[in-house]
Amino acid sequence: MAPERLYFDIASVGNTSSASIPIALHDAVREGVIDRPMRIFAPGFGAGAVGGYVVMRFDPAIVA
């Protein structure tokens, strides 16, 4: 996957555990990275070798 298609905000917010994906989505909307409804792939990894992912249709109009 091309680097310009990825979004990271860990440098500004650190490891926020279960809130990492919602915070990243909010920040991406605020920064204009997500500016229209689109399909998003969001993987997450946690302690104890726990992991998961979601593929969602995300509409930035619903972000407060």
PDB file of N, CA, C and O in Angstrom:
ATOM      1  N   MET A   1       0.849  -1.168   0.000  1.00  0.00           N
ATOM      2  CA  MET A   1       0.000   0.000   0.000  1.00  0.00           C
ATOM      3  C   MET A   1       0.900   1.237   0.000  1.00  0.00           C
ATOM      4  O   MET A   1       1.892   1.293   0.727  1.00  0.00           O
ATOM      5  N   ALA A   2       0.554   2.196  -0.798  1.00  0.00           N
ATOM      6  CA  ALA A   2       1.345   3.421  -0.914  1.00  0.00           C
ATOM      7  C   ALA A   2       1.287   4.233   0.385  1.00  0.00           C
ATOM      8  O   ALA A   2       0.214   4.369   0.973  1.00  0.00           O
ATOM      9  N   PRO A   3       2.408   4.769   0.837  1.00  0.00           N
ATOM     10  CA  PRO A   3       2.446   5.528   2.095  1.00  0.00           C
ATOM     11  C   PRO A   3       1.466   6.703   2.146  1.00  0.00           C
ATOM     12  O   PRO A   3       0.952   7.029   3.216  1.00  0.00           O
ATOM     13  N   GLU A   4       1.206   7.331   1.018  1.00  0.00           N
ATOM     14  CA  GLU A   4       0.284   8.471   1.016  1.00  0.00           C
ATOM     15  C   GLU A   4      -1.167   8.051   1.268  1.00  0.00           C
ATOM     16  O   GLU A   4      -2.029   8.904   1.484  1.00  0.00           O
ATOM     17  N   ARG A   5      -1.440   6.751   1.244  1.00  0.00           N
ATOM     18  CA  ARG A   5      -2.785   6.256   1.540  1.00  0.00           C
ATOM     19  C   ARG A   5      -2.945   5.870   3.004  1.00  0.00           C
ATOM     20  O   ARG A   5      -4.020   5.437   3.419  1.00  0.00           O
ATOM     21  N   LEU A   6      -1.875   6.026   3.795  1.00  0.00           N
ATOM     22  CA  LEU A   6      -1.905   5.673   5.212  1.00  0.00           C
ATOM     23  C   LEU A   6      -2.002   6.935   6.062  1.00  0.00           C
ATOM     24  O   LEU A   6      -1.560   8.006   5.647  1.00  0.00           O
ATOM     25  N   TYR A   7      -2.574   6.805   7.237  1.00  0.00           N
ATOM     26  CA  TYR A   7      -2.667   7.940   8.166  1.00  0.00           C
ATOM     27  C   TYR A   7      -2.225   7.472   9.546  1.00  0.00           C
ATOM     28  O   TYR A   7      -2.732   6.479  10.069  1.00  0.00           O
ATOM     29  N   PHE A   8      -1.282   8.193  10.125  1.00  0.00           N
ATOM     30  CA  PHE A   8      -0.803   7.904  11.471  1.00  0.00           C
ATOM     31  C   PHE A   8      -0.884   9.171  12.308  1.00  0.00           C
ATOM     32  O   PHE A   8      -0.538  10.249  11.825  1.00  0.00           O
ATOM     33  N   ASP A   9      -1.329   9.064  13.542  1.00  0.00           N
ATOM     34  CA  ASP A   9      -1.308  10.213  14.449  1.00  0.00           C
ATOM     35  C   ASP A   9      -0.684   9.864  15.798  1.00  0.00           C
ATOM     36  O   ASP A   9      -0.825  10.612  16.765  1.00  0.00           O
ATOM     37  N   ILE A  10       0.001   8.735  15.858  1.00  0.00           N
ATOM     38  CA  ILE A  10       0.577   8.291  17.123  1.00  0.00           C
ATOM     39  C   ILE A  10       1.634   9.273  17.637  1.00  0.00           C
ATOM     40  O   ILE A  10       1.836   9.371  18.848  1.00  0.00           O
ATOM     41  N   ALA A  11       2.302   9.989  16.757  1.00  0.00           N
ATOM     42  CA  ALA A  11       3.311  10.958  17.190  1.00  0.00           C
ATOM     43  C   ALA A  11       2.688  12.107  17.969  1.00  0.00           C
ATOM     44  O   ALA A  11       3.339  12.689  18.837  1.00  0.00           O
ATOM     45  N   SER A  12       1.444  12.439  17.674  1.00  0.00           N
ATOM     46  CA  SER A  12       0.804  13.565  18.373  1.00  0.00           C
ATOM     47  C   SER A  12      -0.056  13.134  19.555  1.00  0.00           C
ATOM     48  O   SER A  12      -0.240  13.915  20.488  1.00  0.00           O
ATOM     49  N   VAL A  13      -0.589  11.909  19.542  1.00  0.00           N
ATOM     50  CA  VAL A  13      -1.478  11.491  20.638  1.00  0.00           C
ATOM     51  C   VAL A  13      -0.941  10.339  21.468  1.00  0.00           C
ATOM     52  O   VAL A  13      -1.453  10.067  22.554  1.00  0.00           O
ATOM     53  N   GLY A  14       0.088   9.658  20.970  1.00  0.00           N
ATOM     54  CA  GLY A  14       0.619   8.511  21.703  1.00  0.00           C
ATOM     55  C   GLY A  14      -0.285   7.303  21.559  1.00  0.00           C
ATOM     56  O   GLY A  14      -1.166   7.267  20.700  1.00  0.00           O
ATOM     57  N   ASN A  15      -0.056   6.314  22.410  1.00  0.00           N
ATOM     58  CA  ASN A  15      -0.860   5.101  22.398  1.00  0.00           C
ATOM     59  C   ASN A  15      -2.086   5.324  23.265  1.00  0.00           C
ATOM     60  O   ASN A  15      -1.978   5.414  24.488  1.00  0.00           O
ATOM     61  N   THR A  16      -3.227   5.411  22.649  1.00  0.00           N
ATOM     62  CA  THR A  16      -4.469   5.660  23.385  1.00  0.00           C
ATOM     63  C   THR A  16      -5.338   4.416  23.477  1.00  0.00           C
ATOM     64  O   THR A  16      -6.537   4.503  23.741  1.00  0.00           O
ATOM     65  N   SER A  17      -4.736   3.276  23.259  1.00  0.00           N
ATOM     66  CA  SER A  17      -5.405   1.983  23.430  1.00  0.00           C
ATOM     67  C   SER A  17      -6.659   1.881  22.574  1.00  0.00           C
ATOM     68  O   SER A  17      -6.587   2.062  21.358  1.00  0.00           O
ATOM     69  N   SER A  18      -7.792   1.599  23.174  1.00  0.00           N
ATOM     70  CA  SER A  18      -9.014   1.352  22.399  1.00  0.00           C
ATOM     71  C   SER A  18      -9.555   2.600  21.705  1.00  0.00           C
ATOM     72  O   SER A  18     -10.410   2.488  20.826  1.00  0.00           O
ATOM     73  N   ALA A  19      -9.082   3.765  22.076  1.00  0.00           N
ATOM     74  CA  ALA A  19      -9.557   5.003  21.447  1.00  0.00           C
ATOM     75  C   ALA A  19      -8.720   5.408  20.242  1.00  0.00           C
ATOM     76  O   ALA A  19      -9.021   6.417  19.606  1.00  0.00           O
ATOM     77  N   SER A  20      -7.685   4.655  19.913  1.00  0.00           N
ATOM     78  CA  SER A  20      -6.766   5.044  18.840  1.00  0.00           C
ATOM     79  C   SER A  20      -7.459   5.235  17.492  1.00  0.00           C
ATOM     80  O   SER A  20      -7.209   6.229  16.810  1.00  0.00           O
ATOM     81  N   ILE A  21      -8.310   4.314  17.103  1.00  0.00           N
ATOM     82  CA  ILE A  21      -8.954   4.414  15.792  1.00  0.00           C
ATOM     83  C   ILE A  21      -9.948   5.575  15.743  1.00  0.00           C
ATOM     84  O   ILE A  21      -9.900   6.348  14.787  1.00  0.00           O
ATOM     85  N   PRO A  22     -10.850   5.744  16.725  1.00  0.00           N
ATOM     86  CA  PRO A  22     -11.754   6.899  16.656  1.00  0.00           C
ATOM     87  C   PRO A  22     -11.019   8.241  16.694  1.00  0.00           C
ATOM     88  O   PRO A  22     -11.425   9.183  16.013  1.00  0.00           O
ATOM     89  N   ILE A  23      -9.955   8.340  17.475  1.00  0.00           N
ATOM     90  CA  ILE A  23      -9.180   9.593  17.517  1.00  0.00           C
ATOM     91  C   ILE A  23      -8.522   9.848  16.163  1.00  0.00           C
ATOM     92  O   ILE A  23      -8.528  10.978  15.676  1.00  0.00           O
ATOM     93  N   ALA A  24      -7.956   8.807  15.551  1.00  0.00           N
ATOM     94  CA  ALA A  24      -7.321   8.968  14.241  1.00  0.00           C
ATOM     95  C   ALA A  24      -8.340   9.393  13.184  1.00  0.00           C
ATOM     96  O   ALA A  24      -8.037  10.238  12.342  1.00  0.00           O
ATOM     97  N   LEU A  25      -9.538   8.821  13.216  1.00  0.00           N
ATOM     98  CA  LEU A  25     -10.577   9.228  12.263  1.00  0.00           C
ATOM     99  C   LEU A  25     -10.961  10.691  12.461  1.00  0.00           C
ATOM    100  O   LEU A  25     -11.097  11.433  11.488  1.00  0.00           O
ATOM    101  N   HIS A  26     -11.136  11.105  13.704  1.00  0.00           N
ATOM    102  CA  HIS A  26     -11.473  12.502  13.998  1.00  0.00           C
ATOM    103  C   HIS A  26     -10.367  13.433  13.510  1.00  0.00           C
ATOM    104  O   HIS A  26     -10.647  14.442  12.862  1.00  0.00           O
ATOM    105  N   ASP A  27      -9.117  13.103  13.815  1.00  0.00           N
ATOM    106  CA  ASP A  27      -7.994  13.946  13.398  1.00  0.00           C
ATOM    107  C   ASP A  27      -7.878  14.005  11.877  1.00  0.00           C
ATOM    108  O   ASP A  27      -7.588  15.063  11.319  1.00  0.00           O
ATOM    109  N   ALA A  28      -8.101  12.879  11.204  1.00  0.00           N
ATOM    110  CA  ALA A  28      -8.017  12.856   9.741  1.00  0.00           C
ATOM    111  C   ALA A  28      -9.094  13.735   9.109  1.00  0.00           C
ATOM    112  O   ALA A  28      -8.843  14.382   8.093  1.00  0.00           O
ATOM    113  N   VAL A  29     -10.275  13.767   9.691  1.00  0.00           N
ATOM    114  CA  VAL A  29     -11.334  14.658   9.198  1.00  0.00           C
ATOM    115  C   VAL A  29     -10.953  16.107   9.460  1.00  0.00           C
ATOM    116  O   VAL A  29     -11.074  16.953   8.574  1.00  0.00           O
ATOM    117  N   ARG A  30     -10.494  16.396  10.670  1.00  0.00           N
ATOM    118  CA  ARG A  30     -10.124  17.763  11.037  1.00  0.00           C
ATOM    119  C   ARG A  30      -9.002  18.300  10.146  1.00  0.00           C
ATOM    120  O   ARG A  30      -8.991  19.484   9.808  1.00  0.00           O
ATOM    121  N   GLU A  31      -8.060  17.433   9.767  1.00  0.00           N
ATOM    122  CA  GLU A  31      -6.933  17.847   8.924  1.00  0.00           C
ATOM    123  C   GLU A  31      -7.259  17.824   7.431  1.00  0.00           C
ATOM    124  O   GLU A  31      -6.419  18.199   6.613  1.00  0.00           O
ATOM    125  N   GLY A  32      -8.455  17.392   7.067  1.00  0.00           N
ATOM    126  CA  GLY A  32      -8.857  17.366   5.666  1.00  0.00           C
ATOM    127  C   GLY A  32      -8.377  16.155   4.893  1.00  0.00           C
ATOM    128  O   GLY A  32      -8.530  16.101   3.673  1.00  0.00           O
ATOM    129  N   VAL A  33      -7.796  15.177   5.584  1.00  0.00           N
ATOM    130  CA  VAL A  33      -7.359  13.947   4.918  1.00  0.00           C
ATOM    131  C   VAL A  33      -8.575  13.145   4.446  1.00  0.00           C
ATOM    132  O   VAL A  33      -8.573  12.579   3.353  1.00  0.00           O
ATOM    133  N   ILE A  34      -9.597  13.108   5.276  1.00  0.00           N
ATOM    134  CA  ILE A  34     -10.874  12.498   4.890  1.00  0.00           C
ATOM    135  C   ILE A  34     -11.843  13.649   4.651  1.00  0.00           C
ATOM    136  O   ILE A  34     -12.267  14.322   5.591  1.00  0.00           O
ATOM    137  N   ASP A  35     -12.188  13.865   3.396  1.00  0.00           N
ATOM    138  CA  ASP A  35     -13.036  15.013   3.059  1.00  0.00           C
ATOM    139  C   ASP A  35     -14.312  14.624   2.320  1.00  0.00           C
ATOM    140  O   ASP A  35     -15.077  15.485   1.886  1.00  0.00           O
ATOM    141  N   ARG A  36     -14.531  13.330   2.184  1.00  0.00           N
ATOM    142  CA  ARG A  36     -15.741  12.832   1.520  1.00  0.00           C
ATOM    143  C   ARG A  36     -16.018  11.429   2.052  1.00  0.00           C
ATOM    144  O   ARG A  36     -15.118  10.810   2.619  1.00  0.00           O
ATOM    145  N   PRO A  37     -17.216  10.916   1.889  1.00  0.00           N
ATOM    146  CA  PRO A  37     -17.474   9.538   2.305  1.00  0.00           C
ATOM    147  C   PRO A  37     -16.527   8.582   1.578  1.00  0.00           C
ATOM    148  O   PRO A  37     -16.334   8.682   0.367  1.00  0.00           O
ATOM    149  N   MET A  38     -15.952   7.670   2.324  1.00  0.00           N
ATOM    150  CA  MET A  38     -15.030   6.708   1.720  1.00  0.00           C
ATOM    151  C   MET A  38     -14.977   5.425   2.532  1.00  0.00           C
ATOM    152  O   MET A  38     -15.415   5.376   3.681  1.00  0.00           O
ATOM    153  N   ARG A  39     -14.437   4.399   1.916  1.00  0.00           N
ATOM    154  CA  ARG A  39     -14.235   3.124   2.602  1.00  0.00           C
ATOM    155  C   ARG A  39     -12.891   3.183   3.319  1.00  0.00           C
ATOM    156  O   ARG A  39     -11.884   3.592   2.740  1.00  0.00           O
ATOM    157  N   ILE A  40     -12.887   2.770   4.587  1.00  0.00           N
ATOM    158  CA  ILE A  40     -11.697   2.839   5.441  1.00  0.00           C
ATOM    159  C   ILE A  40     -11.367   1.435   5.939  1.00  0.00           C
ATOM    160  O   ILE A  40     -12.260   0.675   6.315  1.00  0.00           O
ATOM    161  N   PHE A  41     -10.090   1.099   5.938  1.00  0.00           N
ATOM    162  CA  PHE A  41      -9.594  -0.124   6.562  1.00  0.00           C
ATOM    163  C   PHE A  41      -8.838   0.291   7.811  1.00  0.00           C
ATOM    164  O   PHE A  41      -7.877   1.054   7.721  1.00  0.00           O
ATOM    165  N   ALA A  42      -9.251  -0.194   8.972  1.00  0.00           N
ATOM    166  CA  ALA A  42      -8.638   0.214  10.235  1.00  0.00           C
ATOM    167  C   ALA A  42      -8.256  -1.022  11.053  1.00  0.00           C
ATOM    168  O   ALA A  42      -9.111  -1.640  11.688  1.00  0.00           O
ATOM    169  N   PRO A  43      -6.959  -1.380  11.035  1.00  0.00           N
ATOM    170  CA  PRO A  43      -6.511  -2.497  11.865  1.00  0.00           C
ATOM    171  C   PRO A  43      -6.167  -2.010  13.261  1.00  0.00           C
ATOM    172  O   PRO A  43      -5.740  -0.870  13.442  1.00  0.00           O
ATOM    173  N   GLY A  44      -6.354  -2.873  14.239  1.00  0.00           N
ATOM    174  CA  GLY A  44      -5.997  -2.544  15.616  1.00  0.00           C
ATOM    175  C   GLY A  44      -5.324  -3.731  16.283  1.00  0.00           C
ATOM    176  O   GLY A  44      -5.663  -4.885  16.021  1.00  0.00           O
ATOM    177  N   PHE A  45      -4.374  -3.430  17.144  1.00  0.00           N
ATOM    178  CA  PHE A  45      -3.634  -4.478  17.847  1.00  0.00           C
ATOM    179  C   PHE A  45      -3.565  -4.103  19.319  1.00  0.00           C
ATOM    180  O   PHE A  45      -3.425  -2.928  19.657  1.00  0.00           O
ATOM    181  N   GLY A  46      -3.661  -5.087  20.186  1.00  0.00           N
ATOM    182  CA  GLY A  46      -3.645  -4.799  21.610  1.00  0.00           C
ATOM    183  C   GLY A  46      -2.731  -5.729  22.376  1.00  0.00           C
ATOM    184  O   GLY A  46      -2.041  -6.577  21.810  1.00  0.00           O
ATOM    185  N   ALA A  47      -2.751  -5.543  23.670  1.00  0.00           N
ATOM    186  CA  ALA A  47      -1.937  -6.371  24.555  1.00  0.00           C
ATOM    187  C   ALA A  47      -2.424  -7.812  24.517  1.00  0.00           C
ATOM    188  O   ALA A  47      -3.596  -8.073  24.245  1.00  0.00           O
ATOM    189  N   GLY A  48      -1.530  -8.732  24.786  1.00  0.00           N
ATOM    190  CA  GLY A  48      -1.911 -10.136  24.807  1.00  0.00           C
ATOM    191  C   GLY A  48      -2.130 -10.728  23.440  1.00  0.00           C
ATOM    192  O   GLY A  48      -2.887 -11.688  23.293  1.00  0.00           O
ATOM    193  N   ALA A  49      -1.482 -10.174  22.435  1.00  0.00           N
ATOM    194  CA  ALA A  49      -1.580 -10.670  21.062  1.00  0.00           C
ATOM    195  C   ALA A  49      -3.015 -10.633  20.532  1.00  0.00           C
ATOM    196  O   ALA A  49      -3.430 -11.524  19.791  1.00  0.00           O
ATOM    197  N   VAL A  50      -3.760  -9.614  20.911  1.00  0.00           N
ATOM    198  CA  VAL A  50      -5.129  -9.431  20.445  1.00  0.00           C
ATOM    199  C   VAL A  50      -5.092  -8.492  19.237  1.00  0.00           C
ATOM    200  O   VAL A  50      -4.369  -7.496  19.241  1.00  0.00           O
ATOM    201  N   GLY A  51      -5.855  -8.807  18.232  1.00  0.00           N
ATOM    202  CA  GLY A  51      -5.897  -7.959  17.057  1.00  0.00           C
ATOM    203  C   GLY A  51      -7.232  -8.072  16.356  1.00  0.00           C
ATOM    204  O   GLY A  51      -7.974  -9.035  16.551  1.00  0.00           O
ATOM    205  N   GLY A  52      -7.522  -7.102  15.558  1.00  0.00           N
ATOM    206  CA  GLY A  52      -8.752  -7.108  14.785  1.00  0.00           C
ATOM    207  C   GLY A  52      -8.703  -6.004  13.749  1.00  0.00           C
ATOM    208  O   GLY A  52      -7.760  -5.214  13.716  1.00  0.00           O
ATOM    209  N   TYR A  53      -9.695  -5.951  12.925  1.00  0.00           N
ATOM    210  CA  TYR A  53      -9.776  -4.894  11.929  1.00  0.00           C
ATOM    211  C   TYR A  53     -11.224  -4.656  11.554  1.00  0.00           C
ATOM    212  O   TYR A  53     -12.108  -5.464  11.840  1.00  0.00           O
ATOM    213  N   VAL A  54     -11.437  -3.532  10.909  1.00  0.00           N
ATOM    214  CA  VAL A  54     -12.760  -3.212  10.392  1.00  0.00           C
ATOM    215  C   VAL A  54     -12.577  -2.568   9.015  1.00  0.00           C
ATOM    216  O   VAL A  54     -11.637  -1.806   8.792  1.00  0.00           O
ATOM    217  N   VAL A  55     -13.476  -2.883   8.115  1.00  0.00           N
ATOM    218  CA  VAL A  55     -13.587  -2.179   6.844  1.00  0.00           C
ATOM    219  C   VAL A  55     -14.939  -1.494   6.915  1.00  0.00           C
ATOM    220  O   VAL A  55     -15.974  -2.152   7.016  1.00  0.00           O
ATOM    221  N   MET A  56     -14.927  -0.170   6.860  1.00  0.00           N
ATOM    222  CA  MET A  56     -16.182   0.573   7.045  1.00  0.00           C
ATOM    223  C   MET A  56     -16.329   1.661   5.993  1.00  0.00           C
ATOM    224  O   MET A  56     -15.353   2.129   5.407  1.00  0.00           O
ATOM    225  N   ARG A  57     -17.553   2.040   5.776  1.00  0.00           N
ATOM    226  CA  ARG A  57     -17.830   3.218   4.955  1.00  0.00           C
ATOM    227  C   ARG A  57     -17.961   4.355   5.934  1.00  0.00           C
ATOM    228  O   ARG A  57     -18.831   4.332   6.804  1.00  0.00           O
ATOM    229  N   PHE A  58     -17.101   5.357   5.802  1.00  0.00           N
ATOM    230  CA  PHE A  58     -17.019   6.438   6.773  1.00  0.00           C
ATOM    231  C   PHE A  58     -17.399   7.764   6.115  1.00  0.00           C
ATOM    232  O   PHE A  58     -16.853   8.128   5.073  1.00  0.00           O
ATOM    233  N   ASP A  59     -18.332   8.475   6.726  1.00  0.00           N
ATOM    234  CA  ASP A  59     -18.788   9.764   6.207  1.00  0.00           C
ATOM    235  C   ASP A  59     -18.312  10.857   7.158  1.00  0.00           C
ATOM    236  O   ASP A  59     -18.750  10.889   8.309  1.00  0.00           O
ATOM    237  N   PRO A  60     -17.430  11.752   6.715  1.00  0.00           N
ATOM    238  CA  PRO A  60     -16.896  12.787   7.598  1.00  0.00           C
ATOM    239  C   PRO A  60     -17.965  13.774   8.080  1.00  0.00           C
ATOM    240  O   PRO A  60     -17.732  14.503   9.045  1.00  0.00           O
ATOM    241  N   ALA A  61     -19.113  13.808   7.437  1.00  0.00           N
ATOM    242  CA  ALA A  61     -20.185  14.716   7.861  1.00  0.00           C
ATOM    243  C   ALA A  61     -20.744  14.350   9.243  1.00  0.00           C
ATOM    244  O   ALA A  61     -21.383  15.181   9.889  1.00  0.00           O
ATOM    245  N   ILE A  62     -20.512  13.132   9.692  1.00  0.00           N
ATOM    246  CA  ILE A  62     -21.058  12.735  10.994  1.00  0.00           C
ATOM    247  C   ILE A  62     -20.099  13.007  12.142  1.00  0.00           C
ATOM    248  O   ILE A  62     -20.458  12.791  13.299  1.00  0.00           O
ATOM    249  N   VAL A  63     -18.894  13.473  11.857  1.00  0.00           N
ATOM    250  CA  VAL A  63     -17.900  13.746  12.897  1.00  0.00           C
ATOM    251  C   VAL A  63     -18.173  15.119  13.493  1.00  0.00           C
ATOM    252  O   VAL A  63     -18.271  16.112  12.772  1.00  0.00           O
ATOM    253  N   ALA A  64     -18.296  15.165  14.819  1.00  0.00           N
ATOM    254  CA  ALA A  64     -18.584  16.448  15.486  1.00  0.00           C
ATOM    255  C   ALA A  64     -17.360  17.317  15.533  1.00  0.00           C
ATOM    256  O   ALA A  64     -17.413  18.431  16.055  1.00  0.00           O
TER     257      ALA A  64
END
